[in-house]
Amino acid sequence: MKKIEAVIKPFKLDEVKDALQEVGLQGITVLEAKGFGRQKGHTELYRGAEYVVDFLPKVKIEIICDDDLVERAVEAITQAARTGRIGDGKIFISSIDEVIRIRTGERGHDAV
């Protein structure tokens, strides 16, 4: 099993969620996040004073899926989240050793 973590722009969340459902993934975790990469934030003017907004709002999505679904999930996220502008986000993939459903004690694929 793999864990897919994607950091995307907040307004793309619904499109990504729909794309993942089309692929067949049903369980996702969504977290609000702030951060910056190459874009390094921007400056804004407020009441005549200029200030730097260096942490931009982002959304982090976490998905656990079988190895055979990883490429389809990554493709779905990439297509749905892409705007073509800087700050579209990143996708991280890591291995999961074990999954345990707390309610039933099920393990592995059955717990996902």
Protein Blocks (a to p, Z undefined) as FASTA:
>chain_A
ZZddddddfklmmmmmmmmmmnopabdcddddddddfknpaaddeehiacddfbccdddd
dddddfklmmmmmmmmmmmmpnoiahibpcdddddfbdcdfknopahjllZZ
